[in-house]
Structure formats: C-alpha cells, structure tokens
Amino acid sequence: MPLLSSTVRCLGSVLLLLGLGTPAAAAPADSPLGHAGRWLTDDQGRVITLHGVNMVYKKPPYFPAAGGFGEKDARFLAENGFNAVRLGFAWNAVEPRPGVYDDAYIEQIRQTQQVLARHGILSLVDSHQDAFNEKVGASWSGFPDWATISDGFPVKPNPGFPLVYFTSPAQNQTWANFWRDRTAPDGVGLQEHYAAMWEHVAQRFADQPYVLGYDLINEPWPGWDYPTCFPNGCPRFEGDVLAPFEAKAMKAIRRVDQKHLLFFEPSLTNDFGTPDWMPNPTGDPNAGMSFHDYCVGVDTCVTNGLDRSVEDGVAAVVTEFGATKDAARLTRLTDRFDENLASWMFWSEPQNQTPGHPQEPPTGPNLMDPAVVRPYPRAVAGTPQQWGYDTTAGTFTLRYSTARAGSGAPFAPGALTEVYLPQSGYPGGYRVRAQGAEVVSAPGARVLQLTAVPGQDTVQVTVTRL
C-alpha cells in the first residue's frame, strides 16, 4: 500500500518531520466510555487505551487532597501522558457507623475527581482495602471496625502485609464472616451494608462524564479457603461466593447509575498468577474486569485476565502493577502490556504503607515513575492489531484495522486516531512514516493525529526519534 504524507497525497512515500509542543486534547469525549468486547470505546466507537496511576491515600482522613494533591499534580499527570487515575476511597470513612454516611468525605473524593476531569483524566472510583482492617493485621483501616468480626481469633503471628493473609487466623476468620454475610451491630448483613454504601457513593458520580466506572472491591481474599486456590485458582470461591457478593454491589449501583462501567475483580490470588475463574457477576452488558499483575518469574497475570475478559465479553484493565522503583522491571512489564494491547494503571512504590515505610504525599513524581512514561495509542479509529515501543532506539510502531471494534462498521471520513508521544522519549523531535493514513496534527504536536485514507483496510505507523 502507498505511503502518504499529511500534505501531499499523490506521493508514493514521505517522511514527515515533527517537533514537540504542548499536548493536544485527546480522547475520550465528554460522554462515559463503553466497550466492544475487551476494548474500551468512546462515543465514536474508537478504541481507547488507558495509561494511568493509582491514587489511594491511606492516612486519615483518607482522601488525596489532604495529602496535598491538587491542580498542579493533575496537570503533571496529563503532561506526562496519563489519562486515567484509579481513585481510591475507604469504606470506613464513607460509613463510620452502620448506616451512617459521611457525605463530606465523599465530596472530597468527588472534588478530586473533578480536578482530574479538568485535565482530561478519567477516574476509576475504587473501594480499596488491604487486609481488611488494622484490628486483624492491616496497615490501614480500609474497612470499618464495626464490620471486622474475628470471633476472638488471634492476629499473631503478623509479619505485615501481604503475608498477614497467610498467617493470621483473625484475618481469615474476618473474611470468612464477611463471605457468610454476618450481621453488623444493627442487625443488617455486612454485604447488604457494603452494597448500600456503594449505591450511596455512586449517586454522587453518576452524572460525571470523566468517570471511567466503579471498581467494586480491591483484592478480595478467600479467607480460610485460600489454600484451595493454589496452583489452579479459585473456581468455587469466585463462582459461588465472590460473584454473588459483587453482584449485590453491581445491582445497587445500577439503581442510581445506568451509564458507567462496573469493574469486578477476581480473587487476590490472581495477582500472583493463579488462573482466573471470575464470571461477570450479573451479566451486565456494561461491565469490565479489573485485575492486577504482580506475577514474579511468570507472564500469566496479564494473559489470564485478558483471556477471561474475552470469554466473558467484558472490558479489561490492568488496574495495578509495579510497586517498585526497578526501572528495568517496569520497562519489561510495560513492554508486556504493549504486546498484549492492554490498558494499565501503575501502582507507585511511595503509596505502599508498611511499618517503617510511611506513605508519601500523593503529589508530583510520587504518583508515577519515569520508566512508565511511553508512547501509546490513546484513541484508535479502528481495531488495534499491534503496538510497541523500543525504549533504546526510540521507535514506536502501531498497526490497526480501520474496521470498528465489535461491529466492523466503517468510521466516518476524518475520524481521528491519536498517539501520545512523550517529550522524554523524543527530546529532539520525531519522524513519522504513515502507511494507509494521513498525518493531520500540526508540527510541534505532542499528540500525533492521523486519519485513515479512504479505502484502506489497515494502517501502519512508525515513529522514530531524531
């Protein structure tokens, strides 16, 4: 197929020299995202890819603005190409007493979401916990004291998070009681409280266009059943226990928000490479899977999650990975995500809150690592087939079909594909070779924009460092 310039269609091939300037506004549009199978899509049907970070402030009062996050930090994220944040809240702060909600706290989370929205950044609103509650060995009180029913089982030995999951009888008994839906002090089941809490939270975000959706629960733990999950996963727990629980939250949210994506999570054991058996809890057509990649020595985490999302017909996002400052490891991980055409959200090491390592403020460079700043296709007017970045050579490649994901229907002429190109990767500018497409972005654009040439089935783009 011919090589086409942004200014001279009739030439057989051309190299377009571009510099770098202020980032252009890139997808998504103001309406909530949907999906076509595993792909996130905008209101035009373009495939949207997310590069994001986690922002979970684990110190009282449990919201990022209290730690210093503000406009300049959202701008910093946008300038480094991040278009999504997994924005965590604490159930214990939302519902300090059974049935009593702290609306001022929820408003603080919503205000941070709006700060991010002003910079074109989507928020995945996340109910976050790590090891349930401090009473049973957690490093912070993600879930309320009143929901922590350990029946007098001992906490010790407690080697800290995450090993406390494996060693603490109190930890496992508390989860067992949660999955049994033990009653809270007011006589209402814990799971019913959790679902009602989600309904109360979701109604504050239901009308916000820059909300990606809701992450129903972070890293649910099987409790005493965890030994049965290794090495072959937790089909009974995920299918018979976890899915019905998450279904309660999904149904509660749908009473107040019919639009935004609902992201369910599999068992925590999936973070380490066990097979994923988690079904779509309600069959909701606007659902997604949130899964994590902390695999060590194996590459199964991302493929397990993506394979399961394809089987369930839901969107897929790697919502945690990293928790390290090892640049080489982070590059290997993000290379792997590119190979699998995956959206992701980075967990920065300074967010870890363990004894002797207090959480740092959720501001500026603490939110990300330079090793994860890389080119990627933010919006594709078609269906991605391949993309990748050679960090040493500074070469980015993208190939996509011009057929719409899911339906295969054509796009209207002029539909834009947008590729973010970081200044750190191309300090002296870049060269573009576009086959089957025309480059339409202005010289100096940080976001490369292309439109497919009419009649072309496939577009191939190569960007090289000058």
N, C-alpha and C positions, 0 to 999 in steps of 0.2 A: 504494500500500500504506500502511497506517496507521503512524503514528509512535507508539512505545510507550515508556513510562517504565520505570525499574527498579523502581518501587514501585506504579504504577497501570496495569495492563494495559488497562483499559477505556477510557482516554482516547485520543482520536484523535491527539494530539501532545503533546509535552512537551519542555522544555529542562531538563536536569539540570546543576546547578552543582556542580562538584567542585573541591577544592583539591589540594594536593600533599603527599605524605608519604614515608615510607620505601618504597623499591622492593619490590614483592612478588616472590616467587619465580616466575619464568616458565619456560615450556618451554625446553629439552627435558626429557623424563623421563630416568630413570637408564639406560635401555636405549640401545644405539647407534642413531644415525639411519639411516634408509634413504632411498629416493627413489621418486617416481612420475614417470617421465619426467624433466624438468628440475628438478622440485620436490624439495627436501629434505623428508622427512617423519619424524615421531616415531612411537612405538609405537601411538598412537591413529589415525594416518593424517592428523594435522593437518599443514599445510604450515608448515615452519619457515623463517624468514628470518634470516640472519646479518648482523650488523654487527660487524666485528672489526678487529683490528690485526695487523700483523706484529711479531714479536719474534725477531730474528736477531742474536745478539751476535757480532760479527766480530773481537773481540780475544781472544787467548789468555787463558784456557783455553776459550773458545767456548761458554759457557753463561750464560744470563741472570742466574742468582743471583750469579755472580762480578762482574757489573756492578751489583749492588745490588737486583735485582728480588726482591720478597717479598710477604707477605700484604697489606700496606697498598696496594701497587701493583695487585694483583689486585682488591682492594676498590674502588679508584679506578676501574678499568675498568668493573666491574659497576655502580657508582653512576652512571656516565655512559652506561649502556645497552649496553655491549659484551658480547656473549655468545659471542665466538669469538676465538681467537688462532692465527695461523699460527706455530707454534713451530719454529724452525729449528735444525738441528744440522749439524755439519761432518763429512764423510766422513773427512777427515784425522785428526780427533780420535777418531772411532769406531774406525778401523783404521789406527793409526800405522805398522804394518808389515804386509806381506801376510799375511792370515790370522790376525793377532793383534788381538784386540779389547780396547778399554779399557772394561770394564763399569762402572767407577766414573764415567766420563764419561757413559755412557748413563743411569746412575742419576741424575745431576744433572739431565738433561733430564726424566726421569720425575718427579722431585720437583717441578720447576716445573709440570709438567702437573697434578700433584695439588693444588698450591696453587691453580691456576686452577679446578680442578674444585670445590674447596670453596666457590668463589664462583659456581658455576653456569656456568662458562665452558668451552666446548669447545675442544680443541686439535687443530689440523691439523698433524701431525708432518711436517716438511718437510726433505728433503735439499737443502741450499742451497749454491749456488756462484755466483760471478760471475767470469767469465773464467778459470775452471778453477783456476789456481794462480799464486802470486806469481812463479814462475820464468818464466812466459810472459805477464806483464803484469797479473795480477790485483792488487787492492788487499788481498787477504787469501787465505789458503790454504784455500779451501773443499774442494778435492780434494787428495789426498796427493801429496807429491813423487814417490813411487815409481810413481804412476800417470801421471805427466806425462812423456810421451815426445815430444820435439820434434825429434829427429833432427838436432840441431845448427842448426836454422833460427834466424835472429836474432829477437830480441824487438823491437828497434827498427826503425822509429820507434814510440814508445809514448806516445800523447797522453793515456793514462789511460782509465779505464772510463767509458762503454762503447765509445768509439771504437777501443780496442785490438782489438776483434773484427775491425774492418775493415782495420787497418793492420799487425798483427803477423803475420809469417809463422810464428813459433813458435806463436802462439795457434792458427792454423788447422791447422798440421800436428799439433799435440797432439790437437785434436778429431778430425781425420781418423784418427789412430791409435786413438783411443777407439772410433770407429764401426767400424773394421776389427777390433776386438777383439784388439789386440796383446797379447802375453803380458806379465804382470808378472814381476818378478825370480824368482818361484818357479815360473814356467812355466805359471801359470793365467791364462786370459784376463781382461782388465780388466773386461769386462762380467759375467763369472761372479763375480768378486770383488764387484762392485757389488751383484749380486742376493743373494749370500750375506750381505753386510753388511746389506741390508735385512731379510732373514729374521732375523738376529740382533737387530736393533733392534726389529722388530715384535713379537717374542715377549715383550718387556718391557712392551708396551702392549696386548696382545691382550685382557686381562681388564678393561681400564679403560673404564667406560661413558661418561665425558666426553671420549673421544677421538672427534673427527669422522671421522678417517681418516688416510691417508698420502698426502702429495704427493711423487710418485716422483722428480722431479728439477726443480730450478728452472731455467727459461730455457735449455733445451738449444740449442746453437749448431750450425749445419750444417757448420762448418769451411769448407774451400775451396769448397764448393758454394753458399755464401751468395749470390753474385751471381744465381744462377738463381731465387732466392726473391722478387725484386723485379721487377715490382709484383704478381705474380699468385700469390704463395705458393709453398710447397714440397711439392707433391703427391708427388714421387718420394722426397724425403728423409723426409717424415713417414710415408708409407705403407710404404716399403721398408726404411728404416734405423731411424728413431726408434721406430716402433710395435713392431717385433720386440725392440728393446732394452728398452723399457718393459714389454713382455710378460714378459721374463725376471724383472724385479723383481716384477711382479704375481704370477706363479706362485710365486716364492719366499716372498712374504708370505703367500699363501694356504696354504702348508704349516703355518703357525703361527697364522693368524688368518683365520677364515672369516666374520667378522661385519662388520668395519669397512669403510667405503667406501675404494676405491682411486682416487685422483685422478691422472690422467695429464695431462701438459702438452704443448702443441704447441711448435713452434719459437719461439725468441726473436723472430724477425721478425714474428710475430703481434702482439707488444706494440705495434708501430708501425703496424698496420692492414692487413697483408697478409692475404689470405684464409686460412682455417683448413681444412686438409685432413686433420687428425689423426683417425684412426678409433679406436674402442675397441680397444686392443691385443689383448685376449683375448676380447672379447665378454662379459666378466664382468658378471653382472646387477646387481652392487652396486658400480658404478663411477661416477666423476664426472670432470668436466673442470675443471681449474684453469687459468685464463687471466688475462692482465694487460691493463690499459688505460693505455698511455702514448701514445695517439694525440694528435697535435697538429694542430689545424685540421680534423679529420675525426671522425666519430662511429662509425666502423666497428668499433672494437675490441670493444665490448660486444655489438653485434649479430652480429658474426662468431662470437664464442664461443657465444652463446646459440643461434644458428641451428644451429651444428654439434652442440651438445649435444642439441637436439631431434631432429636427424637420426639421431644415434647412440643416442638413448633413454637418456642418462645425466644425472646431476645436474650443475649448473653453478654455479660460484662465481667471482667476480672476486677473485682472491687477492692482487693488487697493483694499486694506483693511487696517485696523489698524488706523493710525494717532493717536495713543495713546501709553502711556507707562504703561498701566494697564496690567501687566503680566498675570493675571488670565483671563482677556478678550481675550488677544492674544492667550492663550492656548486653550480657548473654540473655537475661530474662526478656528485655525489650526486643531483642532480635527474635527470640522465640515467639513473642506475641505477634510481631510483624509477620513471621512465617505462617501464623495461624489466622491472620487478618482480624486480630482481636482488639476490642476496646479495653482500656485498663485505667485503674486508679491506684496511684502509688501510696504506700504507707511509709512515711519518713521515720527514720530511726529516732529523732528527737521526740516523737509522740509517745514512745514507749515510756510507761511509768512503772518502774520496778524499784524495789528498795535500793537506795544508793544512786539511783538514776532518775531524778525527778523530771517531769515533763517540762520541756522548754516552751516559751511563748509561741503561739500559732501565728507567727509573723514572718514575712520575707523569706529568706533562704531556708529557715527551719521547715518550711512546708514542702520543699522539693529538693532534689539533688541534680546538679548539672548533668549527671550521666544519663538522666531520663529525658532530657530535652532533645528532641529529634524531629525530623520531618515526618509528616503523616498526612493522609488524605482526610481532611475534616468533613468534606461532603463530596459524594460521587454521584453524578447524574448517570447512573447505571449500576452494575453489579461488580464489585471488586473481584479480581482473579488473582492478583499478586501485588504485594508491595514490599519494599525492603530498603535498608539504609546501611551502607558501608561506612562506618564511622572513620576509618583510616583514610579512605580515598575521598570521602565526602560525596559519594554518589547515591542518589535516591532514585528508585525505579518504581513505577506504578503501571499496572495493566488492568483494564476493566472492560467489561462488555457494556455496550450502550443500551442494553435491554434493562428495563426497570426490574428491580429485585422483586421476586414473588410472581408478578403477573407477566413479565416480559414485554409489557406495553412500551412503546417508544415515548421518549420525552419530547416536549415541545422544542422547536429550534431555539437555541440560545441558552438552554439550561446549563447552569454553571457547575463545573467540578472545581473544588477548592483544595489546595495543598498548602499546608503551613510549612514555611521554610525558616528555621531559626537563624538569627544573626550569628549565634555562636558556632553554627555549623558552616556558615557561608560568610565569613567576615569580609571577604573581598569581592563578594558578588557571586553570581552563578550563571551557568549556561543551560539552556533548555532545548531538548530535542523532543518534539511532539509529533507523533505519527497518528494520523486519524483525527487530529484535533487542532484547533486554533488557540493560541495564547492570546487572551484579551485583557489581562491585567496590565496596569501601567508600569513603566520602568520604575524600579525602586519599590515594588510591592513586596511585602513580607508574605502575603498570601497570594500564591500563584493561582490564577483563574484561567480555566480552559472551557471551550465549548466544542462538542464533537462536530466534525464535518458531516453534513447530511449524507446518508447512505453508508456510513462507516459502522461496522458491527463491533469493532474493537479499537480501543485507544491504548497506545503505548507511550509513556512519558519517561524521559531520563533527565535528571538534573545533576549537573556536575559542578564541583567547586572550582572557582577561578584562582 
